[in-house]
């Protein structure tokens, strides 16, 4: 029982450090800030959140979110999941790598090789969510699937499948 109590502040501190690192990582990309994108973290899994803003509407007649905003949000979610996996690994490793992350020095972002987006239904004027699943992560290339939804995850508004070039270890990391 004593061991659990002694570990709780440490766990709480780790969670706070992870939340701060995720917020800083998200904020390090100006386009994320412009769109208002933020991420919720459950373990190593991220859920992207795109809050509704009138400026994101592409078709005022429906009204519907601009397809470019939806596509960007999907790609941002994929890149953030890959970047977060790298950051989390450095935080878990401790030492100098963790200290660099704590100081806001993040590893380079992966680069998009190619993506395919399926638009399934119009994005309505409300908050949109997205979650990326890493299908395969190699040393150089990662393959992801991303779903975006609004009211129900079982009714996605768009899907992304993509390949991403992972940064080489030692390139600014």
Secondary structure as a PSIPRED ss2 file (coil, helix, strand):
# PSIPRED VFORMAT (PSIPRED V4.0)

   1 X C   1.000  0.000  0.000
   2 X H   0.000  1.000  0.000
   3 X H   0.000  1.000  0.000
   4 X H   0.000  1.000  0.000
   5 X H   0.000  1.000  0.000
   6 X H   0.000  1.000  0.000
   7 X H   0.000  1.000  0.000
   8 X H   0.000  1.000  0.000
   9 X H   0.000  1.000  0.000
  10 X H   0.000  1.000  0.000
  11 X H   0.000  1.000  0.000
  12 X H   0.000  1.000  0.000
  13 X H   0.000  1.000  0.000
  14 X H   0.000  1.000  0.000
  15 X H   0.000  1.000  0.000
  16 X H   0.000  1.000  0.000
  17 X H   0.000  1.000  0.000
  18 X H   0.000  1.000  0.000
  19 X H   0.000  1.000  0.000
  20 X H   0.000  1.000  0.000
  21 X H   0.000  1.000  0.000
  22 X H   0.000  1.000  0.000
  23 X H   0.000  1.000  0.000
  24 X H   0.000  1.000  0.000
  25 X H   0.000  1.000  0.000
  26 X H   0.000  1.000  0.000
  27 X H   0.000  1.000  0.000
  28 X C   1.000  0.000  0.000
  29 X C   1.000  0.000  0.000
  30 X H   0.000  1.000  0.000
  31 X H   0.000  1.000  0.000
  32 X H   0.000  1.000  0.000
  33 X H   0.000  1.000  0.000
  34 X H   0.000  1.000  0.000
  35 X H   0.000  1.000  0.000
  36 X C   1.000  0.000  0.000
  37 X C   1.000  0.000  0.000
  38 X E   0.000  0.000  1.000
  39 X E   0.000  0.000  1.000
  40 X E   0.000  0.000  1.000
  41 X E   0.000  0.000  1.000
  42 X E   0.000  0.000  1.000
  43 X C   1.000  0.000  0.000
  44 X C   1.000  0.000  0.000
  45 X E   0.000  0.000  1.000
  46 X E   0.000  0.000  1.000
  47 X E   0.000  0.000  1.000
  48 X E   0.000  0.000  1.000
  49 X E   0.000  0.000  1.000
  50 X E   0.000  0.000  1.000
  51 X C   1.000  0.000  0.000
  52 X C   1.000  0.000  0.000
  53 X C   1.000  0.000  0.000
  54 X H   0.000  1.000  0.000
  55 X H   0.000  1.000  0.000
  56 X H   0.000  1.000  0.000
  57 X E   0.000  0.000  1.000
  58 X E   0.000  0.000  1.000
  59 X E   0.000  0.000  1.000
  60 X C   1.000  0.000  0.000
  61 X C   1.000  0.000  0.000
  62 X C   1.000  0.000  0.000
  63 X C   1.000  0.000  0.000
  64 X E   0.000  0.000  1.000
  65 X E   0.000  0.000  1.000
  66 X C   1.000  0.000  0.000
  67 X H   0.000  1.000  0.000
  68 X H   0.000  1.000  0.000
  69 X H   0.000  1.000  0.000
  70 X H   0.000  1.000  0.000
  71 X H   0.000  1.000  0.000
  72 X H   0.000  1.000  0.000
  73 X H   0.000  1.000  0.000
  74 X H   0.000  1.000  0.000
  75 X H   0.000  1.000  0.000
  76 X H   0.000  1.000  0.000
  77 X H   0.000  1.000  0.000
  78 X H   0.000  1.000  0.000
  79 X H   0.000  1.000  0.000
  80 X H   0.000  1.000  0.000
  81 X H   0.000  1.000  0.000
  82 X H   0.000  1.000  0.000
  83 X H   0.000  1.000  0.000
  84 X H   0.000  1.000  0.000
  85 X H   0.000  1.000  0.000
  86 X H   0.000  1.000  0.000
  87 X H   0.000  1.000  0.000
  88 X H   0.000  1.000  0.000
  89 X H   0.000  1.000  0.000
  90 X H   0.000  1.000  0.000
  91 X H   0.000  1.000  0.000
  92 X H   0.000  1.000  0.000
  93 X H   0.000  1.000  0.000
  94 X C   1.000  0.000  0.000
  95 X H   0.000  1.000  0.000
  96 X H   0.000  1.000  0.000
  97 X H   0.000  1.000  0.000
  98 X H   0.000  1.000  0.000
  99 X H   0.000  1.000  0.000
 100 X H   0.000  1.000  0.000
 101 X H   0.000  1.000  0.000
 102 X H   0.000  1.000  0.000
 103 X C   1.000  0.000  0.000
 104 X C   1.000  0.000  0.000
 105 X C   1.000  0.000  0.000
 106 X C   1.000  0.000  0.000
 107 X C   1.000  0.000  0.000
 108 X C   1.000  0.000  0.000
 109 X C   1.000  0.000  0.000
 110 X C   1.000  0.000  0.000
 111 X E   0.000  0.000  1.000
 112 X E   0.000  0.000  1.000
 113 X E   0.000  0.000  1.000
 114 X E   0.000  0.000  1.000
 115 X E   0.000  0.000  1.000
 116 X E   0.000  0.000  1.000
 117 X E   0.000  0.000  1.000
 118 X E   0.000  0.000  1.000
 119 X E   0.000  0.000  1.000
 120 X C   1.000  0.000  0.000
 121 X C   1.000  0.000  0.000
 122 X C   1.000  0.000  0.000
 123 X C   1.000  0.000  0.000
 124 X C   1.000  0.000  0.000
 125 X C   1.000  0.000  0.000
 126 X C   1.000  0.000  0.000
 127 X C   1.000  0.000  0.000
 128 X E   0.000  0.000  1.000
 129 X E   0.000  0.000  1.000
 130 X E   0.000  0.000  1.000
 131 X E   0.000  0.000  1.000
 132 X E   0.000  0.000  1.000
 133 X E   0.000  0.000  1.000
 134 X E   0.000  0.000  1.000
 135 X E   0.000  0.000  1.000
 136 X E   0.000  0.000  1.000
 137 X E   0.000  0.000  1.000
 138 X C   1.000  0.000  0.000
 139 X C   1.000  0.000  0.000
 140 X C   1.000  0.000  0.000
 141 X E   0.000  0.000  1.000
 142 X E   0.000  0.000  1.000
 143 X E   0.000  0.000  1.000
 144 X E   0.000  0.000  1.000
 145 X E   0.000  0.000  1.000
 146 X E   0.000  0.000  1.000
 147 X E   0.000  0.000  1.000
 148 X E   0.000  0.000  1.000
 149 X E   0.000  0.000  1.000
 150 X C   1.000  0.000  0.000
 151 X C   1.000  0.000  0.000
 152 X C   1.000  0.000  0.000
 153 X C   1.000  0.000  0.000
 154 X C   1.000  0.000  0.000
 155 X C   1.000  0.000  0.000
 156 X C   1.000  0.000  0.000
 157 X C   1.000  0.000  0.000
 158 X E   0.000  0.000  1.000
 159 X E   0.000  0.000  1.000
 160 X E   0.000  0.000  1.000
 161 X E   0.000  0.000  1.000
 162 X E   0.000  0.000  1.000
 163 X E   0.000  0.000  1.000
 164 X E   0.000  0.000  1.000
 165 X E   0.000  0.000  1.000
 166 X C   1.000  0.000  0.000
 167 X C   1.000  0.000  0.000
 168 X C   1.000  0.000  0.000
 169 X C   1.000  0.000  0.000
 170 X C   1.000  0.000  0.000
 171 X C   1.000  0.000  0.000
 172 X C   1.000  0.000  0.000
 173 X C   1.000  0.000  0.000
